[in-house]
Amino acid sequence: MFTGIIEELGTIERIERTPDAARLTIRGPLVVDGAGHGDSISVNGVCLTVVEQTPDTFTADVMAQTLSMSTLDGVAAGTPVNLERAALVGGRLGGHIVQGHIDGTGSVLAVVPGEAWRVVRFSLDAALAPLVVDKGSIAIDGVSLTVSNISPADLADQWFEVSLIPETLAATTLGALTVGDRVNLETDIIARHVERMLALAARTVAPPAPSTEPSAPSAVLRSTP
């Protein structure tokens, strides 16, 4: 479990690919400090498990499903990544509950600079659109952010926007985003639970099929003579 508050900008140091997986070695001295074999570290929002480590790097295996659903399929040596260690029980929850379980990816549609912030618009898959609300939480490449604007519900191509403050621009990879870049998206876990509950509650039970057997004759009451 993570909070979406990035601790360190790391770098992909090495990647070894196989037909159905990849092994990433990532440089991140801060997040490696105190980490052990089997610990979880969020890499651009994807929860990965430490299998090897040095004082400055850690190595994790990424399976085919994770590669197909996230931007990790396109990383190379030298790619910067957002890193966060798993949250400590009893610590402050600075962002929101982030699982590191990516729902899919989106693309940057527009970047609008402001005096002290930057507004970035992202594409949104129609299946994820019901889970994203104005002023709600979303994790983009592992960064906990607040949705500042969303597309109308009847728009065919859905989108959402976030407003990035200078600290976020400087401390994460989001400051380098340009139009066309892909990012990992994780919607709010509470919204996903609500969607599931509503879907189950809306199920209708099919009416019983009509009986093919002849109905029994109705009883006839007769008066006694």
C-alpha positions as CSV (number, residue, x, y, z in Angstrom):
1,M,0.0,0.0,0.0
2,F,1.3,3.5,-0.9
3,T,0.2,7.1,-0.4
4,G,1.2,8.6,-3.8
5,I,3.7,10.9,-2.2
6,I,6.9,10.3,-4.3
7,E,10.0,9.9,-2.2
8,E,12.7,9.8,-4.9
9,L,13.3,10.2,-8.6
10,G,15.0,7.1,-9.7
11,T,16.5,5.8,-12.9
12,I,16.2,2.5,-14.8
13,E,19.7,1.2,-14.8
14,R,19.2,-2.1,-16.7
15,I,16.4,-4.1,-18.3
16,E,16.6,-7.8,-19.3
17,R,13.7,-8.9,-21.4
18,T,12.3,-12.4,-22.0
19,P,9.3,-13.4,-24.2
20,D,6.8,-13.0,-21.4
21,A,8.5,-10.9,-18.7
22,A,11.2,-8.4,-17.9
23,R,13.7,-7.9,-15.1
24,L,14.3,-4.2,-14.1
25,T,17.3,-2.9,-12.1
26,I,16.5,0.5,-10.8
27,R,18.8,3.1,-9.1
28,G,17.2,4.6,-6.0
29,P,19.5,5.0,-3.0
30,L,16.7,6.4,-0.8
31,V,14.1,3.8,-1.3
32,V,16.6,1.0,-1.1
33,D,17.7,2.1,2.3
34,G,16.0,-0.2,4.8
35,A,14.4,-2.3,2.1
36,G,14.7,-6.0,2.1
37,H,14.0,-9.0,-0.2
38,G,10.3,-9.3,-0.8
39,D,9.5,-5.7,0.0
40,S,7.2,-3.6,-2.2
41,I,8.4,-0.4,-4.0
42,S,6.1,1.6,-6.3
43,V,7.8,2.3,-9.7
44,N,5.8,4.9,-11.7
45,G,2.8,3.7,-9.8
46,V,3.4,0.0,-10.3
47,C,3.9,-2.1,-7.2
48,L,7.0,-4.2,-7.7
49,T,8.7,-6.7,-5.4
50,V,12.4,-6.5,-4.5
51,V,14.2,-9.7,-5.5
52,E,17.8,-8.4,-5.4
53,Q,19.4,-5.2,-4.1
54,T,22.7,-3.3,-3.7
55,P,23.2,-0.2,-1.5
56,D,22.0,2.0,-4.5
57,T,19.8,-0.3,-6.6
58,F,17.1,-2.9,-6.5
59,T,15.9,-5.5,-9.0
60,A,12.3,-6.6,-9.6
61,D,10.6,-8.9,-12.0
62,V,7.7,-7.6,-14.1
63,M,5.3,-10.1,-15.6
64,A,3.6,-10.0,-19.0
65,Q,0.3,-8.7,-17.7
66,T,1.9,-5.8,-15.9
67,L,3.9,-4.9,-19.0
68,S,0.8,-5.0,-21.2
69,M,-1.2,-2.8,-18.8
70,S,1.4,-0.2,-17.9
71,T,4.1,2.0,-19.4
72,L,6.8,-0.3,-18.1
73,D,6.7,-2.0,-21.5
74,G,8.5,1.0,-23.0
75,V,11.2,1.9,-20.4
76,A,14.8,1.7,-21.2
77,A,18.1,2.3,-19.5
78,G,18.2,5.9,-18.4
79,T,14.5,6.4,-18.1
80,P,13.6,8.4,-15.0
81,V,10.9,6.9,-12.7
82,N,8.9,7.9,-9.6
83,L,9.7,5.8,-6.6
84,E,7.9,5.3,-3.3
85,R,8.4,2.7,-0.5
86,A,5.3,1.0,1.0
87,A,3.5,3.1,3.6
88,L,4.4,2.5,7.3
89,V,1.4,1.5,9.5
90,G,0.8,4.4,11.9
91,G,2.4,7.0,9.6
92,R,0.7,10.0,8.0
93,L,-1.3,9.4,4.9
94,G,-0.2,12.4,2.9
95,G,-1.9,11.5,-0.4
96,H,-4.6,8.8,-0.7
97,I,-4.8,5.1,-0.7
98,V,-2.7,3.8,-3.7
99,Q,-2.4,0.1,-4.2
100,G,0.1,0.1,-7.1
101,H,-2.4,-1.9,-9.2
102,I,-2.6,-0.1,-12.5
103,D,-6.0,0.2,-14.2
104,G,-4.5,1.1,-17.5
105,T,-2.7,4.0,-19.3
106,G,-3.6,7.4,-20.6
107,S,-2.0,9.8,-23.0
108,V,-1.2,13.5,-22.5
109,L,-3.6,15.5,-24.7
110,A,-2.6,19.1,-23.7
111,V,-0.2,20.9,-21.4
112,V,-1.2,24.5,-20.4
113,P,1.4,26.4,-18.4
114,G,0.4,28.9,-15.7
115,E,2.2,31.4,-13.6
116,A,2.7,29.0,-10.7
117,W,1.2,25.7,-11.9
118,R,0.7,23.6,-15.0
119,V,-2.6,22.1,-16.2
120,V,-2.3,18.8,-17.9
121,R,-5.1,17.0,-19.8
122,F,-5.1,13.2,-20.1
123,S,-7.1,10.8,-22.2
124,L,-9.3,8.4,-20.3
125,D,-10.6,5.0,-21.3
126,A,-14.4,4.9,-21.4
127,A,-14.3,1.9,-18.9
128,L,-12.5,4.1,-16.3
129,A,-14.5,7.3,-16.8
130,P,-17.2,6.4,-14.2
131,L,-14.4,6.0,-11.6
132,V,-13.0,9.5,-12.1
133,V,-14.8,12.5,-10.6
134,D,-14.1,16.2,-10.3
135,K,-12.1,16.9,-7.1
136,G,-11.6,13.2,-6.7
137,S,-8.2,11.4,-6.3
138,I,-6.2,9.7,-9.0
139,A,-2.7,8.3,-9.2
140,I,-0.7,9.2,-12.3
141,D,2.6,7.4,-12.6
142,G,2.3,6.8,-8.8
143,V,1.7,10.4,-8.0
144,S,-1.3,11.2,-5.8
145,L,-3.3,14.0,-7.5
146,T,-6.6,15.7,-7.4
147,V,-8.8,15.8,-10.5
148,S,-9.4,19.5,-11.4
149,N,-11.6,19.0,-14.4
150,I,-13.4,16.2,-16.3
151,S,-15.0,15.9,-19.7
152,P,-18.8,15.9,-20.1
153,A,-20.4,12.5,-19.5
154,D,-21.8,12.4,-23.0
155,L,-18.5,13.1,-24.8
156,A,-17.3,10.1,-26.9
157,D,-13.6,10.7,-26.1
158,Q,-13.3,11.1,-22.3
159,W,-10.6,13.1,-20.6
160,F,-9.6,14.6,-17.2
161,E,-7.2,17.3,-16.1
162,V,-4.9,17.8,-13.1
163,S,-3.2,21.0,-11.9
164,L,0.4,20.5,-11.0
165,I,2.1,22.7,-8.4
166,P,5.8,23.6,-8.7
167,E,6.8,21.0,-6.1
168,T,5.2,18.2,-8.1
169,L,6.7,19.4,-11.3
170,A,10.2,19.4,-9.8
171,A,10.0,16.3,-7.6
172,T,8.4,13.9,-10.0
173,T,8.6,12.9,-13.7
174,L,5.3,14.7,-14.4
175,G,7.2,18.0,-14.9
176,A,8.7,16.5,-18.1
177,L,5.5,15.4,-19.7
178,T,4.7,16.5,-23.3
179,V,1.7,15.9,-25.6
180,G,1.6,12.2,-26.6
181,D,3.4,10.8,-23.5
182,R,1.8,7.7,-21.9
183,V,1.2,7.5,-18.2
184,N,0.0,4.8,-15.8
185,L,-3.4,5.4,-14.2
186,E,-4.8,4.0,-11.0
187,T,-8.3,5.1,-10.0
188,D,-9.5,5.5,-6.4
189,I,-10.0,2.1,-4.8
190,I,-13.2,3.3,-3.0
191,A,-14.7,4.3,-6.4
192,R,-13.9,0.8,-7.8
193,H,-15.7,-0.8,-4.8
194,V,-18.7,1.4,-5.2
195,E,-18.9,0.6,-8.9
196,R,-18.8,-3.1,-8.2
197,M,-21.5,-2.9,-5.5
198,L,-23.8,-0.9,-7.7
199,A,-23.3,-3.3,-10.6
200,L,-24.2,-6.3,-8.4
201,A,-27.2,-4.4,-6.9
202,A,-28.5,-3.6,-10.4
203,R,-28.6,-7.2,-11.5
204,T,-32.2,-8.3,-12.3
205,V,-33.3,-11.9,-11.6
206,A,-34.9,-13.4,-14.7
207,P,-38.6,-14.3,-14.2
208,P,-39.3,-18.0,-13.9
209,A,-40.0,-19.7,-17.2
210,P,-43.7,-20.5,-17.7
211,S,-44.7,-24.0,-16.7
212,T,-45.3,-26.5,-19.6
213,E,-47.5,-28.8,-17.4
214,P,-51.3,-28.4,-17.5
215,S,-52.6,-26.5,-14.5
216,A,-54.7,-28.4,-12.0
217,P,-58.5,-27.8,-12.2
218,S,-59.8,-25.2,-9.8
219,A,-61.8,-26.5,-6.9
220,V,-65.5,-25.7,-7.2
221,L,-67.5,-25.0,-4.0
222,R,-71.0,-26.4,-4.0
223,S,-73.7,-25.8,-1.5
224,T,-75.1,-28.7,0.4
225,P,-78.6,-29.6,-0.8
